[in-house]
Amino acid sequence: ADNNNGTAPTPLTNYLDTQYFGEISIGSPAQMFNVVFDTGSANLWVPSQSCSPFSTACFTHNRYDASHSRTYVENGTGFSIRYASGNVRGFLSEDVVVVGGIPVVQVFAEATSLSAMPFIFAKFDGVLGMGYPDVAIDGITPVFDRIMSQHVLKEEVFSVYYSRDPKHSPGGELVLGGTDPNYYTGNFNYVKTKDTGKWEVIMKGVSVGTHTMFCAEGCTAVIDTGSSYITGPASSVSVLMETIGAELDESGYKVNCDTVKLLPSVTFHLGGQEYSLTHEDYILWQSHIEGDVCSVTFRGLDVPPPTGPLWILGANFIARYYTEFDRKHNRIGFATAV
Ligand SMILES: CC(C)CCNC(=O)[C@@H]1CNC[C@H](CN2CC(=O)N(c3ccccc3Cl)CC2(C)C)C1
C-alpha cells in the first residue's frame, strides 16, 4: 500500500528472465490480474469475461467480469492496440484500478480477442502501459498520470528493479513515487528524454570491447521495461553477432557455450556514461538434456522511420542497471543494480 511516505512498491515475478509482471486489482470487490508494466506503451488492458472461447490466449488467463463489480462504469468504445509482435482488440470500460495500494478510477480495455502469437506464451494476463500520454491509444489518460494528479507521490517518478535470476525472490520491484535503495548501489546518472513524449534518449555509441562499432554519429535508444531483450537495427545486430561468433537459428542467435567466458562486453554510451553488459548479462545459458544452449539476448529489429531506426534496451539491460523514469524532469536515471 502507499506507505504514506509517498512511495508505493509492487513486487514483480520474474519468469525466465524474459517476462516480469506484478499484481494489480480492478473492480469492487477486487479482481486480481498480473500485468507487465510496459514503458513502451501507455494503455491498460486485461482479458474480458466476454472474450470468445475460441481465443485460447484469452481463455487461459484471468478475465475481468464487469457484472461482478459494483464500481464498474460502462463505456463500450471499440479498442485496438498493435504491438510490434501482435495485437489486442476489445472495448473500453471504466472501474477502480489499484496499483501498489493506490486506487484510481481508470478507463481501460477489456480484451475480447488476443492474437494467439505471442499471447499464448504470456504468463501475465494483461499490460499496464507506463508510457507518456502521447502514445496512449484513443487519448486515454494513462494510469500513472491519474496517480500523479492525486498528488500522493513523493516524487513524480517510478523505478524498476528486475532480478537477473528467476530463483531470486522477489523477481523484481516497481516503485511508484521514488526508488528502492535495497536494489542499487552508487549514484544515479541521468539522461534527458528526447522531446517526443516517449521513454527514449539519444545514444552516443555502441561498443564491442573497446571499439565503437555502431551509432557513432548518435541514434535513438528506447528504455523499454516491456521488452525481454535488446534490439537494434538488423544490419548492426548481425555485424555485432558475427563479431562475437554467434549464429542465427530459428529461435534467435546462439553461441557455443564453451566460448561464453571469452565474449567481449557490449557497451551503450548514454549521457556522459558508458553502460556495459558482460556475457553474464547478455547470454541466456539454458541446460537441456541434449546439452547446454547459450542464447544471445539481442535481436535484430528494423523499426521504420520516423519512429526508427532505433535500439531498444529491454529487461536484460534494466536487470543490470536499476532504472528511474522521471516524469517531473523528463529524464531517465541509471544506477548499478545489486
Ligand atoms: C505504442 C504502442 C501502441 C505500440 C508500440 N509498443 C509496443 O509494441 C510495446 C513496446 N514495449 C514492449 C511491448 C511487448 N509486448 C508484446 C509482447 O510480445 N509481449 C510478450 C513478451 C513475452 C512473452 C509474451 C508476450 Cl505477449 C509483452 C508485451 C508488453 C505485451 C510492445
Ligand as a Chemical Component Dictionary entry (heavy atoms), coordinates in Angstrom:
data_LIG
# 
_chem_comp.id                   LIG 
_chem_comp.type                 NON-POLYMER 
_chem_comp.pdbx_formal_charge   0 
_chem_comp.three_letter_code    LIG 
# 
loop_
_chem_comp_atom.comp_id 
_chem_comp_atom.atom_id 
_chem_comp_atom.alt_atom_id 
_chem_comp_atom.type_symbol 
_chem_comp_atom.charge 
_chem_comp_atom.model_Cartn_x 
_chem_comp_atom.model_Cartn_y 
_chem_comp_atom.model_Cartn_z 
_chem_comp_atom.pdbx_ordinal 
LIG C1  C1  C  0 2.723 2.474   -28.549 1  
LIG C2  C2  C  0 2.187 1.053   -28.745 2  
LIG C3  C3  C  0 0.729 1.130   -29.193 3  
LIG C4  C4  C  0 2.977 0.324   -29.872 4  
LIG C5  C5  C  0 4.453 0.183   -29.589 5  
LIG N1  N1  N  0 4.711 -0.553  -28.352 6  
LIG C6  C6  C  0 4.944 -1.897  -28.363 7  
LIG O1  O1  O  0 4.892 -2.612  -29.348 8  
LIG C7  C7  C  0 5.338 -2.480  -26.996 9  
LIG C8  C8  C  0 6.702 -1.951  -26.603 10 
LIG N2  N2  N  0 7.095 -2.495  -25.302 11 
LIG C9  C9  C  0 7.144 -3.931  -25.311 12 
LIG C10 C10 C  0 5.795 -4.500  -25.648 13 
LIG C11 C11 C  0 5.875 -6.006  -25.615 14 
LIG N3  N3  N  0 4.506 -6.570  -25.626 15 
LIG C12 C12 C  0 4.363 -7.524  -26.686 16 
LIG C13 C13 C  0 4.793 -8.898  -26.317 17 
LIG O2  O2  O  0 5.032 -9.715  -27.187 18 
LIG N4  N4  N  0 4.926 -9.244  -25.007 19 
LIG C14 C14 C  0 5.299 -10.569 -24.649 20 
LIG C15 C15 C  0 6.613 -10.822 -24.209 21 
LIG C16 C16 C  0 6.961 -12.122 -23.855 22 
LIG C17 C17 C  0 6.054 -13.166 -23.963 23 
LIG C18 C18 C  0 4.752 -12.935 -24.385 24 
LIG C19 C19 C  0 4.383 -11.628 -24.743 25 
LIG CL1 CL1 CL 0 2.765 -11.320 -25.277 26 
LIG C20 C20 C  0 4.822 -8.282  -23.915 27 
LIG C21 C21 C  0 4.018 -7.037  -24.322 28 
LIG C22 C22 C  0 4.160 -5.967  -23.268 29 
LIG C23 C23 C  0 2.571 -7.434  -24.462 30 
LIG C24 C24 C  0 5.323 -3.986  -27.004 31 
# 
loop_
_chem_comp_bond.comp_id 
_chem_comp_bond.atom_id_1 
_chem_comp_bond.atom_id_2 
_chem_comp_bond.value_order 
_chem_comp_bond.pdbx_ordinal 
LIG C1  C2  SING 1  
LIG C2  C3  SING 2  
LIG C2  C4  SING 3  
LIG C4  C5  SING 4  
LIG C5  N1  SING 5  
LIG N1  C6  SING 6  
LIG C6  O1  DOUB 7  
LIG C6  C7  SING 8  
LIG C7  C8  SING 9  
LIG C7  C24 SING 10 
LIG C8  N2  SING 11 
LIG N2  C9  SING 12 
LIG C9  C10 SING 13 
LIG C10 C11 SING 14 
LIG C10 C24 SING 15 
LIG C11 N3  SING 16 
LIG N3  C12 SING 17 
LIG N3  C21 SING 18 
LIG C12 C13 SING 19 
LIG C13 O2  DOUB 20 
LIG C13 N4  SING 21 
LIG N4  C14 SING 22 
LIG N4  C20 SING 23 
LIG C14 C15 SING 24 
LIG C14 C19 DOUB 25 
LIG C15 C16 DOUB 26 
LIG C16 C17 SING 27 
LIG C17 C18 DOUB 28 
LIG C18 C19 SING 29 
LIG C19 CL1 SING 30 
LIG C20 C21 SING 31 
LIG C21 C22 SING 32 
LIG C21 C23 SING 33 
# 
